Amino acid sequence: MQLANYKDIIIIGGGAAGFFAAINIAKENPERSVTILERGKEGLQKVKISGGGRCNVTHAEFMPSELVLNYPRGEKELLGPFHSFMTGDTIAWFEERGVDLKIEEDGRMFPVSNSSQTIIDCFISEAKMYNVEVLYNHSVKTLDARATDFIVQTSQGELTCNKLVIATGSNPKIWKILNDLGHTIVPPVPSLFTFDIKDKRIKDIPGVVAKNVEVKVLGTDLVSEGPLLITHVGMSAPAILKLSAFGAVEFADLNYNFKIEINFIKQDTESCLNHIKALKYTLAKKSVIKSAQFDLPKRLWKQLVLAAGISNSERWADINKQQLEGLADQLTKAVFNVTGKSTFKEEFVTAGGVDLKEVNFKTFESKRIPNLYFAGEVINVDAVTGGFNFQNAWTGAYIVSQSITKT
Ligand SMILES: Cc1cc2nc3c(=O)[nH]c(=O)nc-3n(C[C@H](O)[C@H](O)[C@H](O)COP(=O)(O)OP(=O)(O)OC[C@H]3O[C@@H](n4cnc5c(N)ncnc54)[C@H](O)[C@@H]3O)c2cc1C
């Protein structure tokens, strides 16, 4: 006879990965008890606020070798797992449960309802259907790994289980516990943030978007491309967010103080110079400020022209060599000082977590402690924005469910 506080499988964390693992385990193993321990009075809180309340569930990228390129940490390790469960499987999984996803122009995928509540409702009803026990207000305080089982001490008492899944996201207390159990924890740093920049050129033009720029971080090899958005405090959008993810560790080391060089038109300085030199003749009588080139937004063009020392009233015919060169520099290698970071509200994650060397990526089981599994952000995997972070949670959780089912 089993004791009342004995559970077959415990999942710590009632977030994205925790629910996904629990549902899949319970479906395949009706004879085993599956229990989620969630510290909050509700679970799935990040799912709720994700993607601006719409939940960017995954991304329409169907090649594992391409998909992994979106993971600054986890690129190598996720290749195998994505061959087992990736975006197409995620779409099918939700579709089978009546949740249709749609693809937006940039590849992000959302529920057709445009509401994260659809995902939450799906998880809650699936968990109920497969008899997953969800214990809310159960914060895990300590873990003891014994030869044949685990003792889990929660705020509401002690539980014992045979298999343990850690799906606690970026929770420092659980990392500390795992560290005490012998796991290496890569120190956490923020990823996916916007850059704070105080600069005359962008001060008065929040909301302006340059469609396709190149951003280099001076003194490093970091470079990215894509749309750039001027905000009230600096710069955002994929060109910046990708950098913030790939440079997360370096930027933390630099205390978020560094210089970036932006090529607003993705042309070399010389061809840009040739283009604008010709305008001295073709647009001779036109005001420089009023004749935006290279498909740049008019307000951004104006600021770059002023920064090149060309005044409001000057016409193309009036400007000298130095001003032309100054403008070419502003357009192709404008340097900005980054002085801090701000939260990107649509999605932010933490780099760091359980060292990937200590996880078996065929099973997502710990290499240190048998019968201990990980899913989601608790391991040192994180991605750029676009639905890739959830895809990591679904993939890891699914593979955990398959591994546990086989044992
Ligand atoms: C504002 C915001 C928006 C986002 N939007 C997107 C998006 O649209 N698309 C995308 O791909 N990613 C998005 N992300 C990232 C995504 O939410 C995470 O990568 C994902 O939630 C990780 O899932 P997880 O299950 O590992 O962790 P979480 O979802 O964080 O779940 C962990 C759970 O564990 C519980 N827990 C922690 N410690 C304990 C404990 N000691 N005892 C018991 N329970 C505990 C927590 O309460 C929580 O419920 C967003 C993140 C944020 C912050």
The ligand as a Gaussian input file, in Angstrom:
#p B3LYP/6-31G(d) Opt

LIG

0 1
 C        6.208000      39.039000     -20.469000
 C        6.681000      37.780000     -21.136000
 C        6.156000      37.458000     -22.366000
 C        6.601000      36.292000     -23.027000
 N        6.062000      35.997000     -24.235000
 C        6.497000      34.890000     -24.919000
 C        5.936000      34.517000     -26.163000
 O        4.969000      35.134000     -26.635000
 N        6.468000      33.447000     -26.821000
 C        7.500000      32.708000     -26.293000
 O        7.964000      31.760000     -26.929000
 N        8.015000      32.997000     -25.070000
 C        7.529000      34.050000     -24.381000
 N        8.058000      34.361000     -23.141000
 C        9.024000      33.422000     -22.564000
 C        8.231000      32.226000     -22.006000
 O        7.171000      32.712000     -21.216000
 C        9.134000      31.319000     -21.179000
 O       10.230000      30.905000     -21.944000
 C        8.317000      30.102000     -20.725000
 O        7.228000      30.508000     -19.936000
 C        9.186000      29.137000     -19.955000
 O        8.344000      28.104000     -19.488000
 P        8.680000      27.322000     -18.149000
 O        7.553000      26.383000     -17.933000
 O       10.056000      26.825000     -18.230000
 O        8.688000      28.444000     -17.030000
 P        7.452000      29.310000     -16.455000
 O        6.407000      29.472000     -17.498000
 O        8.110000      30.494000     -15.889000
 O        6.853000      28.395000     -15.326000
 C        7.536000      28.077000     -14.134000
 C        6.508000      27.793000     -13.056000
 O        7.175000      27.250000     -11.928000
 C        6.613000      27.803000     -10.762000
 N        7.616000      27.710000      -9.699000
 C        8.813000      28.334000      -9.639000
 N        9.447000      27.989000      -8.503000
 C        8.646000      27.127000      -7.850000
 C        8.751000      26.444000      -6.611000
 N        9.822000      26.576000      -5.820000
 N        7.749000      25.620000      -6.236000
 C        6.652000      25.470000      -7.025000
 N        6.494000      26.123000      -8.202000
 C        7.477000      26.931000      -8.608000
 C        6.300000      29.233000     -11.181000
 O        5.350000      29.827000     -10.314000
 C        5.794000      29.049000     -12.606000
 O        4.405000      28.831000     -12.645000
 C        7.597000      35.479000     -22.441000
 C        8.107000      35.812000     -21.194000
 C        7.640000      36.939000     -20.538000
 C        8.196000      37.274000     -19.180000

